[in-house]
């Protein structure tokens, strides 16, 4: 039986594990200093766990009625089991709780599985950032996506 998924705030003690997940998941990972900065500026940084095992993380910023999803990552060993979708939905719930009306993110043009997830969750393409991501052979476009967030009705 699989234990329940759990979300908790990321701490500096989590950074070696989070960075290892980042490096396992991406050919061009964020450097450790970016994670340190995200914690320093008090972005919403979460660790996703199954039992005592960290399987992923999410980082968002919510300000002025907007949410920006900076990083949503599940370790490759745990991918394609629905955990990315669960994490995305959790992050969007947090954004709604902080009165965000719109969520934004960028995704690699080549990342078809992530694009399919975001599309299935209602995100729509609103633009392209040319040559945004590094690749082995140069640069790759980012697809900019947005989702209008419906407010949470606490009276239901």
C-alpha positions in Angstrom: 0.0 0.0 0.0 1.4 3.4 -1.0 1.4 6.0 1.8 -0.4 9.3 1.3 1.2 12.2 -0.5 2.2 15.1 1.8 3.2 18.7 1.2 5.3 20.6 3.6 7.3 23.9 3.5 10.8 23.6 2.1 13.7 24.5 4.4 17.4 25.1 3.9 18.0 21.5 5.2 16.0 20.2 2.2 18.2 21.9 -0.4 20.6 19.0 -1.0 17.7 16.6 -1.7 15.7 19.2 -3.8 18.8 20.0 -5.8 19.4 16.2 -6.4 15.8 15.9 -7.7 16.3 18.9 -9.9 19.5 17.4 -11.4 17.9 14.1 -11.9 14.9 15.6 -13.7 16.4 18.3 -15.9 19.4 18.3 -18.3 19.9 22.1 -17.5 19.0 22.3 -13.8 18.7 25.4 -11.7 21.8 26.0 -9.6 21.6 25.7 -5.9 21.8 29.5 -5.4 18.4 29.9 -7.2 16.8 27.7 -4.6 18.5 29.6 -1.8 17.2 32.9 -3.3 13.6 31.5 -3.5 13.7 30.7 0.2 15.3 34.0 1.0 12.6 36.1 -0.8 9.9 33.9 0.9 8.4 32.4 -2.2 6.0 29.5 -1.5 8.4 26.6 -1.6 7.1 23.1 -0.9 8.5 19.6 -0.7 6.3 16.7 -1.8 6.7 13.5 0.2 5.5 9.9 0.1 6.2 8.6 3.6 9.6 9.9 4.5 10.8 10.2 0.9 10.9 13.5 -0.9 9.7 12.9 -4.4 9.4 16.5 -5.7 8.9 20.1 -5.0 7.1 23.2 -6.1 7.9 26.9 -6.1 5.4 29.7 -6.7 5.1 33.4 -6.1 1.8 35.1 -5.5 1.6 38.9 -5.6 -0.7 41.5 -6.9 -3.4 39.0 -7.8 -1.1 36.8 -9.9 0.6 33.5 -9.3 3.8 32.5 -11.1 4.7 28.9 -11.0 8.5 28.9 -11.2 9.3 25.3 -10.7 7.2 22.1 -10.4 9.3 19.0 -10.4 8.7 15.3 -9.6 11.7 13.0 -9.5 11.9 10.9 -12.7 11.4 7.7 -10.7 8.0 9.0 -9.5 6.8 10.6 -12.7 3.8 9.4 -14.7 1.9 8.4 -11.6 -0.2 11.5 -11.2 2.0 13.2 -8.6 2.8 16.2 -10.9 -1.0 16.8 -11.4 -1.6 16.5 -7.6 1.2 19.0 -7.0 0.0 21.4 -9.6 -3.5 21.3 -8.2 -2.2 21.9 -4.7 -0.1 24.9 -5.8 -3.2 26.4 -7.6 -5.3 25.9 -4.5 -2.6 27.8 -2.5 -2.7 30.6 -5.2 -6.5 30.9 -4.9 -6.2 31.1 -1.1 -3.9 34.0 -1.6 -6.4 35.7 -3.9 -4.5 35.1 -7.2 -6.8 35.5 -10.2 -4.4 34.2 -12.8 -1.6 31.6 -12.8 1.3 31.9 -15.2 4.2 29.5 -16.1 6.7 28.8 -18.8 7.3 25.4 -20.2 10.0 24.2 -22.7 8.6 23.9 -26.3 10.0 20.4 -26.4 8.3 19.2 -23.1 5.2 17.7 -24.6 4.2 15.7 -21.4 4.3 18.9 -19.3 2.3 20.8 -21.9 -0.3 18.0 -22.0 -0.6 18.2 -18.2 -1.0 21.9 -18.2 -3.5 21.9 -21.1 -5.6 19.2 -19.4 -5.7 21.4 -16.3 -7.0 24.3 -18.3 -3.9 26.4 -19.0 -3.9 28.2 -22.4 -0.9 29.4 -24.4 -0.6 33.2 -24.3 2.8 33.7 -25.8 6.3 32.5 -26.6 9.6 33.6 -25.1 12.1 33.1 -27.8 15.4 31.3 -26.9 14.5 31.2 -23.2 15.9 27.9 -22.1 19.4 26.5 -22.6 19.9 23.3 -24.6 22.9 21.2 -25.6 22.9 22.9 -29.0 22.0 26.5 -28.0 18.6 27.8 -26.9 15.0 26.7 -26.9 11.7 28.6 -26.8 9.4 28.7 -23.8 5.7 28.5 -24.2 4.0 30.9 -21.8 0.8 29.6 -20.3 -1.9 31.1 -18.2 -4.9 29.9 -16.3 -7.7 32.1 -14.9 -8.3 30.9 -11.3 -11.8 30.7 -10.0 -12.1 31.9 -6.4 -12.6 29.4 -3.7 -16.2 29.5 -2.3 -15.8 28.9 1.4 -19.7 28.9 1.8 -20.2 25.6 0.0 
